[in-house]
């Protein structure tokens, strides 16, 4: 097992807050012990697929990157689904050992091995090679050193439920099962239009990939099994087999829309495999054994208060996404996370957990010498209409009394302020706004817009904002400038999203979760209860944009992406403003 630890010393000319002398004053009252482990002049961070610049930290806690085992991938697809192309791209990108039963059979027969001789007898007689022989060949190939070291890609196998059971008995289990989904009429067109160059062995298509010259065109031939009748028969056999093995790999199976250009299909495939690698690599120095099995989503999220491990996991997840987004030059960011412990709408006391998240972000940037302004909106309105949202009442005092460390962090590298253009100072580097929201009859948008204008190109991060219009007694807030307010709210890009999904009208049990961590795709998870009573979250689909309630309905019901239906069932409530 290979493992490594990486650290990056401060290279910024701005002094680090950890380089300041320790204050002789008494430390502030520690209402919430800080989860951050600070090192004098270094920040320790996790490795991510994108290189993180030294001007922004990724974490202030020590993170170990442990590569426990290589990727194990199975891929399946109907004839002409593009499976061969995707296999080539996966092998090139991830270095996996490509294993095809057809190639194995030919190699064994050519080498004259004992298994090859047995297989040849059946092949010569025109019979199918028995499962036990094919399974033995596959198991032997998987046991070789290159497959164990670099990981493997099992191409088009198993094809039947019996084969899947045999592999399971041999403890051959994939990390992910990729199922390429293409409509039948497209598959038939792809097959019937294929042409083979007998000289070069190259495959062409009369519509989508014609030959380069008339000379090549003249010698093209149709493969015997590419007639429409035979293609339909092959598709029927494929469907019967694929339906049989879905139950065997339902917990790791991902349907991929393969009716797109190969580059787009591979982009989704690459993201899925990279996420598996990333989830394996991140392991904090205080990680509990339970974290090893989370696979991207912690369990027991309806048990509150959440454990320190779960809270720290989400703090780190949000921090990583925020850093990556800022590194890519984004300056208007939005974090939307609604685990029970971070949703003050459920219990007001949970504002303390939200403050912990804010502190994690602020201390991380401050540890790199950045000047952070943490902003909480003040009273809005005048006279009888003056006031602020109940959920934010007392928030400023909580921040003042929190433990910000043993030095002069609060007041030097982290300052507290309100929301508005006048709150922006020249020395501020980044602004973190705590749950900015509209109140009945009062709108925070004007103050927010003035602040972002004054901030210019400096990052502004909104944590759990609530910027939708709320009705006033006269309806003024809904009619005056509403379109411009909503347009402005959309200028903030999501850098992190986490939503739990429940039955309609309830908050128990959890049915699944939606997660997006910049720059990766939206991931839809299904919560599954195992035989031993434990739970886990299974990734069932990914999206390049935030999925609609209908798309979530379809994913949970197992419908393909070409199918659609009206909002109904347990997810219908998502259509009424949840997104």
N, C-alpha and C positions, 0 to 999 in steps of 0.2 A: 504494500500500500504506500503510494507516494503522498507526501504531504509537504507543505511549504508555508512559511509565514513571511509576509511582506510588510514593510513599513516605509513611510516616506517622511523625511525630515522637512521642516518648513524651509522653503526657499524664498518666500515672499519678503520684500524689504520692510513690510509692515510688521511691527513687533508682535509676537504672540502674547496672548493674555497670560500664558503660563510662564512667560519670562518676567512678569512683573513681580516686585517684592511682595511677600505675604503681608496682608494688612494686619496691623496691630489691634484693629477693632475686633470685637466679638463677631463670629460668623452669624449670618441670619438664621432665624428659626427654621429648622429642617422639617417642614410639613411633609414633604415627599422626598425621601432619600434618592439622590441622583443615581440613575442606572448607568451613567457614563463612567468609564474607566479612563482617566486622563493620564497621559505620559508627559513629562516635562517639556520635551521639545520635538516630539514626534507624534504623528497620528498613524494608527494602525487601521488598515482597511482591507476589504475583501476584493478579490479579483472579479471583474465583470467583463462581458464580451467587448464592451467599449472601453477604451483607455480613458481614465479619469485624470484630468489635468491637476497639477499640484496647487493651482490657485483656489480650488474648492475641495474640501474633504469628502470622503465617502462615509466615514464613521470615526468615532473617537474611541470605540471599544476594540480590543484586540480580536482579530478575526483570523481563524485558521482556515486554509483552503485544503480540503482533503478530497482527493480523487479515490473513492473507495473501489470502484469497479467500472469497466468500460461500458459503453452503450450496447444494449441488446434490442434489436429492432426486427419486427416482422412487418412485411408489406404485402398487400393483396390488391388485386384489381382485375377487372374483366379484360378479355382480349382487346387490344388497342386503347386501353385506358391511360397509356403513357407510363406504365410501371417500369419498363426497362430504362427509360430516360431518367426517371426519378432515382432509380437505383444507381445509375452512373453518377449523378450529381451528389447523392448522399455519400457514396464512397469517396469521391474527390474531396468533399468538404470535411468529412469526419474520419476518414481513414479506416472505415469498418471493413471487415472481411466479407465479401459478397459470396453468398452461398445459394446456389440454385441446384435443385435436385436433378434437372436435366444435365447440367454440367458435371455433377457428381457421378451420375450413371455412366456418362461417356468416358470420364476419367478412369473410373474403376474398371470398366470393360477394357479400355485401352491398355491399362497397366497390368491386366491379367490377375488381379487380386482374387482372393477366395470369394469375396462378396460380388466382385465383377463377373466371375464365372457363373455364379448362381443367377445373377440378373440377366446375363446374356442368354441363358437357356430359355427364360420366359420371353425375352424380347424376340428371339429367333422363332419362337412358336406363335408369336402375335398376341401373347397374353400380357396383361398388366403385371408389372413387377409387384409382388406382395408388399404390404405395408411394413412387415417386420424387416425386410431387406432394405427398404428405403430409409426407415427409421434408424437402422444400424449405421447406414452410410452417413446420415445427417449427424448422428451422435458422435461418430468418429471424427467427422470434420470439425465439429464444435469443440472437441477435446484437444485439438491441436494448439500449440503454444501461441501462434499468431492470433487466433480467434479469442483466446483467453486474455491476451495482452491488449489487443486493439479493439475488441468488440466485434459483433457480427450483425449482418443484415441478411435475414432469411427471406428469400425471394419466392413468393407464391406458395409457401408451405408453412403450416399444414393446409391441406385442401379439404379434409373431412374431419368430423368430430372425433372419430376413432384415432386418427393421427394426432390430433390435439391432445387427447387423453394419454396417448403413448408418450408424447413429449413431456407432459406434466409429470408422469411417473418417473421420468428421468431427470426431473427438476430443471427442465429447459423452459424458462419463463421469460417472456420479453418485458422490457420496460414500457414499450408502446407498440400497439398494433395499428398500422396505417392502412386504412381502407379507402382506395381511390374510387370516387363516385362520379360516374358519367352516365347521362341518359342513354337509353338503348338505341334511339335513332341516330345519335351521334356516333356511338360505337360501330353500328352497322355501316355508316357512311365511311368511317375511318378504315374499316377492314376492306370493304368492297372497292374502295378507291386506291388501295395500296398496290404498288407495283414493285417487282424485284428486278434488279439489274444482275443477270446471271454471270456477268464478267467480274464485277467488283463486289457483289453481294450487298450492295447498298439498297436501302428501302426508300421509295419515293411515294408521293401521293398525287394523283392526277389534278387535284384541286389545290390543296394547301402546300404541297411541296413538289412541284413539277421538276422534271429533269433539266439539266443545264443546256442540253443541246438536242438537236433532232437525231443525231447519231445514237445518243443514249436512249432517247425516246423510242426509236425503232426496235431496239432489242429488249425492251422491258417485257416482263412476263407476269402473269397473274398466278399467285400461289394457289395450289389446289384447294386449300382450306379457306380461301378468302371469297368464296361465293356467298351470296346472301343467305341461301338455305343453310349452308354449313355454319355460317357465323351465328345465325339465330339458334341453332342447335347447341353450339358451344356456349352461348350466353345462358341458355336454359340450364345446362349442366353446372355452369359456374354459379348461378344464382342458388341452385339447390345446395351446393356445397358451402357457399359463403353463409347462407342462412343457418346452416348446421353448426358452423364454428363461431358464430357471433356470441353465443352464450358462453363459450369457453374463454373468450377474451374480452367480454363486455366491460370489465373494469379498467382495461387499458386501451380500448379501441377508440380511435378517432376517425370520424368520417371527414374526408377532404374533398372539396369540390374540385375535381380534376378537369372540368369542362372550361378550362382557362388556359392561357399561354403557359408553357412549361416553366417560365421564370416565375410567374405568380404562384404556381403550385409549389415550386421548390421553396419560395420565400416563406410560405406557411409551414412547410415541412421542416425547414431549417430552424425556424423559430421554436417549434415544438421540441426538437431534439436539443437545441441550445438551452432551452428552459430546464430540461431534465438535467443536463450537465450542471447548470447554475445552481439548481436546488441541491444537488449533491455536494457542490463545492463549498457553499456557505455554511459555516459552523462556528458559532461564537464560542469564546472561551468559557462562557457560563451556560452553555447549552445543556438541556436536560435530555435524558434518553428518549423521552417522548418526541422531541423535536426531530429525531432521525426519521420518524415515520410520517411526518406531516405532509411531505411531498408537495409543498407549496401552500397549503392551507392548514393552520392549527385546528385541532379538534376541540370539542366541548366548549364551543363559543357561546352557548346559552347558559353556561354555568358562570355565575357572577358572584363576587368579583373575580375577574380573570387573574390567573397566576402571573407572577413577574415574568416568567418565560414567554407567555403569550403576548403580554404588553410589549416587552422588549423586541420580540419578533416583528411586530407591526411597526414599532418605531424605526427599526432598522430598514424594513421594507420601504417605508415612506421616504426615509432619508436617501436611500440608494436611488430611488426614482427621481427625487428632486434634484440631486446632484447631477445625474445624467442629463436631465432636461436643461439645467442651467449650462452645463458644459456644451450642449449643442446650440447655445445662443438664445434659448427661450427666456423671455423676461416677464411674461404674464402667466403665472402658473396657478393651478388649482388642485387641491387635494380633497378628495371626497371619500371619506371612510366612515362606515356606520356600524362597526362592531358594537355590541351593547355597551361596552365600557367607554366607548368614545361617542356615544349618542346622548347628549344632555336632554333631548326631548323625552327620553324614557325615564330618567331620574336626574334631578338637578345636581346631585352630589357628584355625578360623573364628569362634571366640568373639570374636576381635579385630574382625571386621567388625560383629558384633552390638554391640560396645561403641561403634563409630563411630556406629551408628544411635542408640544411647542418648545419646551426647554431642551429636549434632545436635539432638535433641529438648530436652535439658536446656539447652544454650546458647541455643536459640531463646527459650525461656521466660525464661531468666535475662536475656537482652538486653532484655526488657520489664519488668525489675524484679521478676520473680517469684522467690521462694525455692523452689528445687527440691531435693527429697530423692531421691537415686538409691539404691535399696536392693537389696542382694544377700543372699540368705538365708545364714545361718551354719550351723554344725554342728547337725544334728538328732539326737535320741536321746541316750542315756546309756550310759556304760560301753562294752561291746563293740559296742553298736549305734550309737555316735556316728559321725558322718560327714556328708558332703554329696555331692550328685551330682557325678560326675567332670567333667561338662561345665562346672560352675561353679567348679571348683578354680582358684584363682589369679585369679579375676575381680576381686576387690576390689583386688588389687595392680595389675592392669592399669589399672583406673580411676584409681588414685592416680598412676600414672606417665604417664598420657596428657597430651597438650598441651591445657590448658584456657584458653590465651590468655596475654597479657602482664600482666594485672592479677590481682587477688586473687579471681578468680571462685570457684575451688575453696576452700571454707571460708567463703565469704561468701554468694554467691548459689546455689552448688551445694554440697551436702553429701552425704557418703556415709554410708550406714547399713545396717542389717540389716532383716529383716522381723519385725514384731511391734508390739504396741500401745505398748510403751515407747519405740519409735523415733520416734513422732510428737511433734514439738515445736510449740508454739503459733505460731511464726513461719513454719512451713512452709506454702507455698501449693499445691504440687502434688507428687505422689509418682510416681516412675517405678520400677517393679519389674522387675528383670532376670531373665527366664526363671524365674519361681518354679515349682517342680516337686516332686512327691512322690518320695521314694526308697523302696526296698524296705523295708517295715516301718515307715516313718516318713512322716507326713503333714504337709504345710505348711499345710493348710487352717485349722487352729486359729489359728496365728500370723497368717495372712493375714486371717482374720475379725476378730481383735483389732485389727489395724492399720486396717482399713477402718472399724471402729466408732469408733476414736479419731479418724480423719480427718474423720468427719462428712460435710459437704457438699463438702469439698475433693476435687478430682479425683485418682483413683488409676488409673494406666495400667499394665496388665500387658503386657510385651513377650514374645511367644512363650511363654506359660505352658504347663505340662504338668500339668494338675490331675486327670487320670484316676487311679483307684485302681491301685496296684501290689500284687501278692500278697506276703505275708510267709510265713515258714515255717509259722506256726500259722494263717494265714488270718485273723488278727484284723482286719487293716486292711480287709478286704473285707466284714466283717460288722458291725462296731461303728460305727453312725452313718453308714453309707455313703450312705443316701438323703439325709440332711441335708447331707452334704458335697457331693454332686453338685448338690443344689438350690442351695446357696450359689454353687458355681462358675458356675451359669447366670445369676447376677445381674449378671455382667459382659457388657456389650453390645459386639459386634464393631464397631469403628470402621474397621478395615482388615483385609482378607483377601487374601492372594495365595498361590495354590497352583499348582504345576506338575503337569501330568497326564502320566503315562507309560503304557507298555504294562505289563500285569500282571507284577509281580515284577521289574521292571527300573527303571532310572533313565536309560534311553537307548533310543530317541530321545524327545525331548519331543513329546507329541501335542497339547498345548494348555495352557491356563491358565484358572484361575478367579480373578476379581478383584472386590473390593468396596471402594469408598472412600466413606465416609459423606459425605452421606446418600443416595448414589446406589444403584442396584440392583446385584445380583450380575451380573457380565458373564462369559459363557463364550466363550473364544477358541479357535480352531483354528489350529494351526501349519501353515503352507503353504510348501512349497518351490517357488520360481518357476523359470522356464526358465533363467534366468541363474545358477542355483545359490544365489541368496540366499533368505533366509527372511523371512516376515512372519507376524503374528498377525491372524487375521480374526475379527471379532466375529460369532458365529452365534446367540446367544440371550441374553436377559436374564431375571432372576427377581427378584421382590419379596422372596423369602426364599432362604436358602441351598439350592441345588438338591440333590436326592437323587442317589445314583448312577444310579438308573433314569432320572431326567430328563436326566442327562448322556449316558447311553447313547442315549436317544432323539434328543437334539440332534445328536450326532455321526453317527448313522445316518440323519438327515434325516426322522425320523418326526414327525408332527404331535403336538400336545400332547394330543389326545384319545386317541391310541393309547398302549398301554403294553405292557411285556414284563417278564419276569423278568430278574434280573441275569445277564448272560452276556457272553461276548466279552472284549475287551481291557480293559473297565472294570469287570469283575465284582469285582476286588480292592478297589474302593472301598467295597464293602458291608461290609467287615470292619474297621471302626474308623477308616478313613482320615478320615472326617468326624466 
